Amino acid sequence: MRRCEVPDWRPTRNPTTHVSPRVADGSVAEPGSAPGIHSHDRSSPDYFSHDISAHAISSHAMSSPDISTRKEIETQLQLTGERFAMAAEAAGIGVWELDIGRGTLTWDQQMFRLYGVAPRPGPQPYALWTDHLHPDGRVRAESEVAEAIRGEREFDTEFRIVRPDGEVRHLKAAARVQRDADGRPARMTGVNLDITVRKRSELDLFVPSSLLHTVLESASEVAIIATDPNLNILFFNAGARRLLGYTSEDVVGRTMPILLHDADEVHARGEELSVQLGCEVMGVDVFVHPSTLQGPREWTYLRKDRSRVSVSLVVTAMRADNGELFGYLGVARDITRPSRPALPRASFWPI
């Protein structure tokens, strides 16, 4: 079973398929010509005439009560939007919208603050987001957006960004895809929230006491790597440092265990599991799929100097008392070193 490639979801710009979504800052994009989608810019003199003509309503068909009701609904919607904007800003939530047809993003002021970027007016290129993604998680994050647009999954994820000053931050993101009358994806509206403090607290869980830290560190004959639920490395013991040649500063909070593995081997294991389970298993899932946990398996680690080492690896899911997953623990033993030759059998009988 071949691993599915993620196609580029961004279509070639075509004026005949543009939509006119309301963007995150409350403004309205230039109206396009997609059927059933109209501009709702109340500041435009063509607002009512465009809407009325689109529905073939004569100038005498709308009575005063109808107009009053419509204006009341519009006022309530505007108030609701303003309340949401105030609540989002107070909570530190950034709101964004992706115009799928044009491949452009519109951010509110909080989004620019989250990413450490000076505010820019109007729609921005999609690269404004992707260029700030942490290199280790960029492919995964972009793939999740593409899968959401294709309707294969909800977009609800976490990822890291690198701000212009070099600071790494952890963000939580969620979004929904809106589709036009023909079911085609038109826009994607979502939010971002900085969860860096929470991530640092999760890291603290792995060093709660000097005793536990000493025990894990002293296990120098085995490599112990602990991660959060998203497989970001949180702990890298002395055995792992000795075996792989990396320091804790090289990997903790900066990378994922999959990057320490032979990529071809991971891919082959994914294909094997996909056939066995009847569903696609790929990437990091080959290590944490329920069918692969607990039991030991041979893997190839890549050291910092790019040399290879064979290990027997056991991955265990770590859960709180209430069953909530808070990370994974991997324990690897070097199996490349030749076994010690057996000593000659001693004779205890007199000759």
SVG drawing of the C-alpha trace seen along z (x, -y; Angstrom):
<svg xmlns="http://www.w3.org/2000/svg" viewBox="-45 -54 89 91">
<polyline fill="none" stroke="black" stroke-width="0.4" points="0.0,0.0 1.5,-3.3 1.7,-6.2 -0.8,-8.9 0.8,-12.1 -0.9,-15.3 -1.8,-17.4 -1.6,-21.1 -5.1,-22.3 -4.5,-25.8 -6.2,-26.2 -5.0,-28.4 -6.6,-31.8 -9.7,-32.0 -11.9,-35.1 -15.0,-33.1 -14.8,-31.0 -14.1,-33.7 -16.4,-33.9 -17.0,-37.0 -16.6,-35.8 -16.8,-38.1 -13.3,-38.2 -12.1,-38.0 -11.8,-41.8 -15.4,-42.4 -14.6,-43.8 -15.9,-42.1 -13.8,-40.8 -14.4,-42.0 -17.6,-40.3 -17.0,-37.4 -19.3,-35.7 -19.9,-32.4 -23.6,-31.5 -25.5,-32.1 -22.8,-34.1 -23.2,-37.8 -21.4,-40.8 -22.9,-42.0 -20.9,-45.3 -23.4,-47.6 -21.1,-50.5 -21.5,-50.0 -24.2,-52.0 -25.0,-48.9 -25.7,-46.8 -29.5,-46.7 -29.8,-47.0 -27.4,-44.1 -29.2,-41.9 -32.7,-42.8 -31.9,-42.3 -30.3,-38.9 -33.6,-37.7 -35.7,-39.4 -37.6,-41.5 -39.3,-44.6 -38.9,-47.9 -42.4,-47.7 -42.2,-44.1 -40.5,-44.9 -42.8,-46.6 -41.7,-48.8 -42.0,-46.0 -39.8,-43.8 -37.1,-46.5 -37.4,-47.1 -37.1,-43.4 -34.1,-43.1 -32.3,-46.0 -33.0,-44.6 -31.4,-41.3 -28.4,-43.1 -28.0,-45.1 -28.1,-42.0 -25.6,-40.2 -23.3,-43.2 -23.6,-43.3 -22.9,-39.6 -19.8,-40.0 -18.6,-42.9 -19.1,-40.9 -17.2,-37.9 -14.4,-40.1 -14.1,-41.6 -14.3,-38.2 -11.6,-36.8 -9.3,-39.7 -9.7,-39.5 -8.9,-35.7 -5.9,-36.3 -7.5,-34.4 -6.5,-35.3 -9.1,-35.0 -8.1,-34.3 -9.8,-33.5 -8.4,-31.7 -9.8,-32.5 -9.4,-29.1 -10.0,-30.3 -7.4,-33.0 -5.0,-31.3 -4.9,-34.4 -5.2,-35.0 -6.8,-37.7 -5.7,-38.1 -7.1,-40.2 -4.8,-42.3 -4.4,-39.5 -3.1,-37.1 -0.3,-39.5 0.6,-39.8 0.7,-36.0 3.2,-35.7 5.2,-38.7 4.5,-40.4 3.7,-44.0 0.0,-44.3 -0.5,-44.5 -3.7,-45.7 -5.8,-43.5 -5.5,-39.9 -2.0,-38.4 -0.3,-35.5 -0.7,-32.0 3.1,-32.0 2.5,-34.5 1.5,-31.5 3.7,-28.7 6.9,-30.8 6.4,-31.0 5.8,-27.3 8.6,-25.4 10.5,-23.4 10.0,-20.2 6.2,-20.5 5.5,-22.4 4.7,-19.4 2.3,-18.0 0.5,-21.3 0.1,-22.0 -1.2,-18.4 -3.8,-18.9 -5.1,-22.0 -5.3,-20.3 -7.1,-17.3 -9.6,-19.6 -10.3,-21.4 -10.8,-18.1 -13.3,-17.1 -11.2,-14.3 -10.9,-15.6 -11.7,-18.5 -8.9,-21.0 -8.1,-20.9 -4.4,-20.7 -1.3,-22.1 1.9,-23.3 4.9,-25.4 5.9,-28.7 9.2,-30.6 8.7,-34.3 10.9,-36.8 13.0,-37.3 13.7,-33.5 11.4,-32.7 9.5,-29.4 5.9,-29.4 3.3,-26.7 -0.2,-27.4 -3.5,-25.7 -5.6,-26.0 -9.1,-25.1 -11.1,-26.0 -14.1,-25.1 -14.4,-25.0 -17.4,-26.8 -18.5,-25.5 -20.5,-27.2 -23.8,-26.1 -22.1,-23.4 -20.3,-22.0 -16.9,-23.3 -14.7,-24.7 -14.9,-28.4 -13.2,-29.6 -11.8,-28.4 -12.3,-30.4 -10.4,-29.6 -8.7,-30.7 -5.2,-30.5 -4.4,-30.5 -0.9,-30.6 -0.5,-27.5 3.2,-27.9 2.7,-28.2 0.7,-25.0 3.4,-23.2 6.1,-24.3 3.9,-23.0 3.8,-19.6 7.5,-19.7 7.6,-20.2 5.7,-17.0 8.7,-15.1 11.0,-16.7 8.6,-16.7 11.1,-15.4 14.8,-15.0 14.3,-11.3 12.5,-10.6 14.9,-12.8 17.9,-10.9 16.4,-7.5 15.8,-8.4 19.2,-10.0 21.0,-7.1 19.6,-4.6 22.5,-5.3 22.4,-1.8 19.1,-2.6 17.9,-5.6 14.8,-7.1 12.8,-9.7 9.6,-11.2 7.2,-13.3 3.9,-15.2 0.8,-13.9 1.9,-15.5 5.3,-13.7 7.4,-16.8 10.4,-15.7 10.2,-16.8 12.9,-14.6 16.1,-13.1 18.1,-11.1 21.8,-10.5 21.5,-7.1 19.9,-8.8 22.5,-11.5 25.3,-8.9 23.7,-6.7 22.7,-9.4 25.3,-12.1 22.7,-14.9 22.5,-17.1 19.2,-17.8 19.4,-21.4 19.5,-20.0 16.2,-18.1 14.0,-19.0 11.2,-21.2 12.8,-21.4 12.1,-18.1 10.2,-14.8 11.5,-11.3 10.5,-10.3 13.4,-12.6 15.8,-10.3 14.7,-7.3 15.5,-6.0 12.8,-7.5 12.6,-4.5 12.2,-2.1 9.3,-4.2 7.7,-4.3 8.0,-0.5 6.5,0.0 3.6,-2.3 2.8,-0.3 3.0,3.0 0.6,1.7 -1.7,0.3 -2.1,3.7 -2.5,5.4 -5.1,3.0 -7.0,2.1 -6.5,-1.6 -3.6,-4.0 -1.0,-4.3 1.8,-6.8 4.3,-9.1 4.4,-9.2 1.4,-7.0 3.6,-3.9 5.0,-4.4 1.9,-5.3 -1.0,-3.4 -2.6,-1.2 -1.6,2.0 2.1,1.0 2.4,-0.1 3.9,1.9 5.7,4.6 9.4,4.2 10.3,3.7 13.7,3.3 14.3,-0.1 17.3,-2.0 18.3,-5.3 20.3,-7.9 23.0,-9.5 23.9,-13.1 27.0,-12.2 24.5,-10.3 25.9,-6.9 23.3,-4.2 22.5,-2.2 20.0,0.7 17.8,0.6 15.0,2.5 12.4,-0.1 9.3,0.1 6.8,-2.9 4.3,-3.3 1.3,-5.7 1.4,-7.7 -2.0,-8.5 -3.3,-10.4 -5.5,-8.7 -8.6,-9.9 -7.3,-8.2 -6.3,-11.4 -3.2,-10.9 -0.4,-13.3 2.5,-11.8 4.5,-8.9 7.6,-7.2 10.1,-5.4 12.8,-3.1 15.4,-1.9 18.3,0.6 21.3,0.7 21.4,4.1 24.3,3.5 27.1,4.2 28.4,7.7 27.6,10.0 30.4,10.9 32.0,14.2 31.1,17.0 33.8,18.0 35.2,21.5 33.3,23.9 35.1,24.6 35.7,28.2 35.3,29.0 36.3,32.6 39.8,33.7 41.8,34.9"/>
</svg>
